[in-house]
């Protein structure tokens, strides 16, 4: 029995000839291998094999208002290491910011996986903030705001990540069009105050 390391997502994309002179009935059959690491992930930054072959199709369907001016097209920052917040802010909560470049979006409720448009005309970088637990050195149940909670035995403080919804643009392979989706992204790491549990 063969071990399946990838989930195969078969894409059949019809390309309409524009300036290339290709026949209007040309069809591109591309077998996209979705990495196993992307399973159960809402956003996945692993570029699937065969994705590059679809970028021309994505570009041809982009509405003009989504095409980024050349001067606004930044370099790929997703390869940069996470940036640690200034130590002067660690009394709140230390955190790191990482720029991601996701290629896949999965709607687990609808069981639908779609491609996020990442081409030379539209780059969608998303910042992700994570609490830097390795830099939380406070003992016990006081992870942050230790000075403010001094003497308050019934209160505890915890560093918690919060999310916000950002707009991304996906490609609907069934309708051959660009669609908009709102996705939750970790945007901050804040100090949460609560009561300690007592027996």
MIPADREN-630870 format. One record per residue (C-alpha): residue number from 1; residue in one letter; x, y, z. Coordinates in steps of 0.001 Angstrom, whole numbers, plus 524288, in hexadecimal, padded with zeros to 5 digits. Layout:
<num->NUM | residuo->A | u->X | v->Y | w->Z>
...
This chain:
<num->1 | residuo->X | u->80000 | v->80000 | w->80000>
<num->2 | residuo->X | u->8056F | v->80D28 | w->7FC41>
<num->3 | residuo->X | u->806F8 | v->81748 | w->806E2>
<num->4 | residuo->X | u->800A4 | v->8240E | w->802FF>
<num->5 | residuo->X | u->80913 | v->82F85 | w->80724>
<num->6 | residuo->X | u->80125 | v->8398D | w->80007>
<num->7 | residuo->X | u->7F2FE | v->83C7D | w->7FDB1>
<num->8 | residuo->X | u->7F0F4 | v->83E63 | w->7EF4A>
<num->9 | residuo->X | u->7E8E4 | v->849D9 | w->7EB41>
<num->10 | residuo->X | u->7E62E | v->84936 | w->7DCBA>
<num->11 | residuo->X | u->7E475 | v->8561B | w->7D623>
<num->12 | residuo->X | u->7DEF5 | v->857A3 | w->7C895>
<num->13 | residuo->X | u->7E0B2 | v->865A4 | w->7C40B>
<num->14 | residuo->X | u->7DBF5 | v->86AE3 | w->7B70C>
<num->15 | residuo->X | u->7E4A9 | v->8756B | w->7B179>
<num->16 | residuo->X | u->7DF35 | v->87F6C | w->7A811>
<num->17 | residuo->X | u->7E8BC | v->8840D | w->79DD7>
<num->18 | residuo->X | u->7EC19 | v->8925E | w->79F10>
<num->19 | residuo->X | u->7F8C6 | v->896FD | w->798F4>
<num->20 | residuo->X | u->80006 | v->88A27 | w->798F4>
<num->21 | residuo->X | u->7F85A | v->88500 | w->78D5C>
<num->22 | residuo->X | u->7F4C7 | v->8786E | w->79488>
<num->23 | residuo->X | u->7E818 | v->8720C | w->79004>
<num->24 | residuo->X | u->7DC4E | v->875EA | w->79826>
<num->25 | residuo->X | u->7D8F7 | v->867BD | w->79AFE>
<num->26 | residuo->X | u->7E649 | v->86486 | w->7A0C2>
<num->27 | residuo->X | u->7E516 | v->85DF6 | w->7ADFC>
<num->28 | residuo->X | u->7EF95 | v->85CB4 | w->7B859>
<num->29 | residuo->X | u->7EEB4 | v->85084 | w->7C0BD>
<num->30 | residuo->X | u->7F6EC | v->85230 | w->7CCE5>
<num->31 | residuo->X | u->7F807 | v->84888 | w->7D801>
<num->32 | residuo->X | u->7FA75 | v->85066 | w->7E453>
<num->33 | residuo->X | u->800C2 | v->8494D | w->7EF9C>
<num->34 | residuo->X | u->7FC28 | v->84F46 | w->7FC57>
<num->35 | residuo->X | u->806A0 | v->84CA8 | w->806AF>
<num->36 | residuo->X | u->80278 | v->84417 | w->811F1>
<num->37 | residuo->X | u->80732 | v->84EC0 | w->81B4A>
<num->38 | residuo->X | u->7FC10 | v->8575B | w->8167A>
<num->39 | residuo->X | u->7F1B8 | v->84DD8 | w->81B0F>
<num->40 | residuo->X | u->7E871 | v->853DC | w->82520>
<num->41 | residuo->X | u->7EF08 | v->86128 | w->82396>
<num->42 | residuo->X | u->7E692 | v->86CCE | w->82032>
<num->43 | residuo->X | u->7F220 | v->873E1 | w->81A11>
<num->44 | residuo->X | u->7FDE0 | v->86CC9 | w->814A1>
<num->45 | residuo->X | u->80A71 | v->87353 | w->81026>
<num->46 | residuo->X | u->80FEE | v->86777 | w->80933>
<num->47 | residuo->X | u->80F92 | v->869B7 | w->7FA85>
<num->48 | residuo->X | u->80903 | v->85DF7 | w->7F403>
<num->49 | residuo->X | u->80FD7 | v->8574C | w->7E8D3>
<num->50 | residuo->X | u->80A26 | v->85C5E | w->7DC17>
<num->51 | residuo->X | u->80580 | v->8694E | w->7E1C3>
<num->52 | residuo->X | u->80E67 | v->8714C | w->7D8D1>
<num->53 | residuo->X | u->807A5 | v->86BB1 | w->7CCD6>
<num->54 | residuo->X | u->7FAEB | v->87229 | w->7D11A>
<num->55 | residuo->X | u->80032 | v->87FD0 | w->7D395>
<num->56 | residuo->X | u->7FD72 | v->8844B | w->7C59E>
<num->57 | residuo->X | u->7EF4A | v->8802E | w->7C732>
<num->58 | residuo->X | u->7EE49 | v->8876B | w->7D423>
<num->59 | residuo->X | u->7F408 | v->893CF | w->7CE2C>
<num->60 | residuo->X | u->7EAA3 | v->89376 | w->7C2A9>
<num->61 | residuo->X | u->7DF0F | v->893A0 | w->7CC09>
<num->62 | residuo->X | u->7E3CF | v->89E42 | w->7D52B>
<num->63 | residuo->X | u->7DB46 | v->8AA6C | w->7D4E3>
<num->64 | residuo->X | u->7E335 | v->8B6CF | w->7D24F>
<num->65 | residuo->X | u->7E13B | v->8BC3A | w->7E002>
<num->66 | residuo->X | u->7E860 | v->8B087 | w->7E5F5>
<num->67 | residuo->X | u->7F478 | v->8B198 | w->7DD79>
<num->68 | residuo->X | u->7FF11 | v->8B7CE | w->7E5A1>
<num->69 | residuo->X | u->80701 | v->8C2FD | w->7DFD7>
<num->70 | residuo->X | u->814D6 | v->8BEF0 | w->7DCB3>
<num->71 | residuo->X | u->81A49 | v->8C818 | w->7E714>
<num->72 | residuo->X | u->811E8 | v->8C179 | w->7F176>
<num->73 | residuo->X | u->81636 | v->8B3AA | w->7EE66>
<num->74 | residuo->X | u->81F48 | v->8B042 | w->7F982>
<num->75 | residuo->X | u->82953 | v->8A58B | w->7FA4A>
<num->76 | residuo->X | u->82587 | v->898BA | w->8008F>
<num->77 | residuo->X | u->826AB | v->89B37 | w->80F29>
<num->78 | residuo->X | u->821A9 | v->88DE3 | w->8133C>
<num->79 | residuo->X | u->82F8B | v->88884 | w->813A1>
<num->80 | residuo->X | u->83372 | v->8923E | w->81E0B>
<num->81 | residuo->X | u->8348E | v->88D61 | w->82C1A>
<num->82 | residuo->X | u->82A2C | v->8918C | w->835F8>
<num->83 | residuo->X | u->82C48 | v->89EF0 | w->83C09>
<num->84 | residuo->X | u->82C57 | v->89F73 | w->84ADD>
<num->85 | residuo->X | u->82570 | v->8AAC5 | w->8518A>
<num->86 | residuo->X | u->82DD5 | v->8B4BF | w->858F3>
<num->87 | residuo->X | u->831B5 | v->8B060 | w->86684>
<num->88 | residuo->X | u->82C05 | v->8BD01 | w->86BF4>
<num->89 | residuo->X | u->81E77 | v->8B78C | w->868A9>
<num->90 | residuo->X | u->82061 | v->8AA6B | w->86F3C>
<num->91 | residuo->X | u->8196F | v->8AED7 | w->87B9D>
<num->92 | residuo->X | u->80D22 | v->8AD50 | w->8735F>
<num->93 | residuo->X | u->81082 | v->8A12A | w->86B7C>
<num->94 | residuo->X | u->81C21 | v->89DF8 | w->862CD>
<num->95 | residuo->X | u->81835 | v->899FB | w->8551D>
<num->96 | residuo->X | u->81DA4 | v->89719 | w->847B2>
<num->97 | residuo->X | u->8188D | v->89B93 | w->83A87>
<num->98 | residuo->X | u->81A4A | v->892DA | w->82EB2>
<num->99 | residuo->X | u->81690 | v->89639 | w->820B8>
<num->100 | residuo->X | u->81001 | v->88ACE | w->819E5>
<num->101 | residuo->X | u->80CC4 | v->88864 | w->80BAE>
<num->102 | residuo->X | u->8017E | v->87E96 | w->80BA6>
<num->103 | residuo->X | u->7FDCF | v->876F3 | w->7FF71>
<num->104 | residuo->X | u->7F23E | v->86EFB | w->80421>
<num->105 | residuo->X | u->7E5F4 | v->8720D | w->80BCB>
<num->106 | residuo->X | u->7DD5E | v->86738 | w->81148>
<num->107 | residuo->X | u->7CF76 | v->8692E | w->815C6>
<num->108 | residuo->X | u->7CDC6 | v->85D95 | w->81EC9>
<num->109 | residuo->X | u->7BF34 | v->85FF5 | w->8209C>
<num->110 | residuo->X | u->7BCAD | v->85F1E | w->811F7>
<num->111 | residuo->X | u->7C7C6 | v->85592 | w->80F6D>
<num->112 | residuo->X | u->7CD24 | v->85E6C | w->804BA>
<num->113 | residuo->X | u->7DB61 | v->86184 | w->801E4>
<num->114 | residuo->X | u->7DE7C | v->86CD2 | w->7F8D2>
<num->115 | residuo->X | u->7EABC | v->87333 | w->7F3A9>
<num->116 | residuo->X | u->7EEE0 | v->88055 | w->7F909>
<num->117 | residuo->X | u->7F366 | v->88909 | w->7EDF7>
<num->118 | residuo->X | u->80209 | v->88B6B | w->7EEEA>
<num->119 | residuo->X | u->80782 | v->8907B | w->7E213>
<num->120 | residuo->X | u->81047 | v->89B24 | w->7DCD8>
<num->121 | residuo->X | u->8043B | v->8A3EC | w->7DBE6>
<num->122 | residuo->X | u->7FE90 | v->8A156 | w->7E961>
<num->123 | residuo->X | u->8066B | v->89D7D | w->7F54A>
<num->124 | residuo->X | u->7FEB3 | v->89B01 | w->801B4>
<num->125 | residuo->X | u->80798 | v->89AF8 | w->80D76>
<num->126 | residuo->X | u->8014A | v->898C8 | w->81AA7>
<num->127 | residuo->X | u->807A9 | v->89C70 | w->827A7>
<num->128 | residuo->X | u->80630 | v->8926A | w->8327B>
<num->129 | residuo->X | u->808D0 | v->895CC | w->840A2>
<num->130 | residuo->X | u->80C6B | v->88B72 | w->84AA9>
<num->131 | residuo->X | u->80EC6 | v->88C79 | w->85936>
<num->132 | residuo->X | u->81D35 | v->88A1E | w->85B92>
<num->133 | residuo->X | u->81C18 | v->88062 | w->8669C>
<num->134 | residuo->X | u->82ACB | v->87E68 | w->8673C>
<num->135 | residuo->X | u->82C38 | v->88C88 | w->86BA6>
<num->136 | residuo->X | u->821B1 | v->88BDB | w->87626>
<num->137 | residuo->X | u->82A34 | v->88A63 | w->88239>
<num->138 | residuo->X | u->820B0 | v->88E33 | w->88CF1>
<num->139 | residuo->X | u->81E90 | v->88369 | w->89702>
<num->140 | residuo->X | u->811A2 | v->87D05 | w->89A63>
<num->141 | residuo->X | u->804F3 | v->882A3 | w->89543>
<num->142 | residuo->X | u->809F8 | v->89069 | w->892D6>
<num->143 | residuo->X | u->80E60 | v->890B3 | w->884A3>
<num->144 | residuo->X | u->80C5C | v->89F41 | w->882A6>
<num->145 | residuo->X | u->8092D | v->8AC15 | w->88997>
<num->146 | residuo->X | u->81012 | v->8A712 | w->895CF>
<num->147 | residuo->X | u->8119B | v->8B4D6 | w->89B51>
<num->148 | residuo->X | u->80330 | v->8B7FB | w->899D7>
<num->149 | residuo->X | u->7FF29 | v->8AB4D | w->8A067>
<num->150 | residuo->X | u->80899 | v->8AC61 | w->8ABB9>
<num->151 | residuo->X | u->8016F | v->8A8B5 | w->8B82A>
<num->152 | residuo->X | u->7F568 | v->8A3A4 | w->8B0EE>
<num->153 | residuo->X | u->7F5B0 | v->89557 | w->8B4DA>
<num->154 | residuo->X | u->7E8A5 | v->891E6 | w->8AE8C>
<num->155 | residuo->X | u->7EC67 | v->8966F | w->8A0EC>
<num->156 | residuo->X | u->7F497 | v->89027 | w->8967A>
<num->157 | residuo->X | u->7F9AA | v->8951F | w->8897A>
<num->158 | residuo->X | u->7FB65 | v->88D68 | w->87CFA>
<num->159 | residuo->X | u->800B6 | v->890B3 | w->86F8A>
<num->160 | residuo->X | u->7F637 | v->88D98 | w->865A2>
<num->161 | residuo->X | u->7F607 | v->88E8B | w->856D2>
<num->162 | residuo->X | u->7EA7D | v->89567 | w->850A1>
<num->163 | residuo->X | u->7E5FC | v->89513 | w->84287>
<num->164 | residuo->X | u->7E076 | v->89E72 | w->838A0>
<num->165 | residuo->X | u->7DA5E | v->89BEF | w->82B51>
<num->166 | residuo->X | u->7E1AF | v->89FF2 | w->81F27>
<num->167 | residuo->X | u->7DD51 | v->89FE7 | w->8110E>
<num->168 | residuo->X | u->7E3B9 | v->8968B | w->80782>
<num->169 | residuo->X | u->7E0C6 | v->89381 | w->7F950>
<num->170 | residuo->X | u->7DF15 | v->88582 | w->7F4E4>
<num->171 | residuo->X | u->7DCAF | v->87EF9 | w->7E7E4>
<num->172 | residuo->X | u->7D033 | v->87747 | w->7E5EB>
<num->173 | residuo->X | u->7D3D8 | v->86C8E | w->7DC54>
<num->174 | residuo->X | u->7C5AA | v->868D2 | w->7D9E4>
<num->175 | residuo->X | u->7C151 | v->87662 | w->7D5C0>
<num->176 | residuo->X | u->7CEBD | v->87AA1 | w->7D0D5>
<num->177 | residuo->X | u->7CE54 | v->88759 | w->7D84B>
<num->178 | residuo->X | u->7D4AA | v->88EC3 | w->7E366>
<num->179 | residuo->X | u->7CD20 | v->88EB3 | w->7F02D>
<num->180 | residuo->X | u->7CEE0 | v->89598 | w->7FD24>
<num->181 | residuo->X | u->7CFF0 | v->88F04 | w->80A5B>
<num->182 | residuo->X | u->7D1F6 | v->893C7 | w->81846>
<num->183 | residuo->X | u->7DB78 | v->88B90 | w->8200E>
<num->184 | residuo->X | u->7DF4C | v->88C42 | w->82E78>
<num->185 | residuo->X | u->7EDA6 | v->88F62 | w->8309B>
<num->186 | residuo->X | u->7F4D8 | v->89068 | w->83D8A>
<num->187 | residuo->X | u->7F70E | v->89EFE | w->83F02>
<num->188 | residuo->X | u->7FB92 | v->8A198 | w->84CF5>
<num->189 | residuo->X | u->80058 | v->89BEC | w->859BF>
<num->190 | residuo->X | u->7FA2D | v->8A29A | w->86565>
<num->191 | residuo->X | u->7F9F1 | v->8A143 | w->8740C>
<num->192 | residuo->X | u->7ED43 | v->89B83 | w->87944>
<num->193 | residuo->X | u->7E9C1 | v->89D36 | w->88795>
<num->194 | residuo->X | u->7E11B | v->89356 | w->88E6E>
<num->195 | residuo->X | u->7DE85 | v->88D98 | w->89BD2>
<num->196 | residuo->X | u->7E674 | v->8821E | w->8A08D>
<num->197 | residuo->X | u->7DF2D | v->87586 | w->8A2E6>
<num->198 | residuo->X | u->7DDDA | v->87190 | w->8B105>
<num->199 | residuo->X | u->7DAE1 | v->8642E | w->8B680>
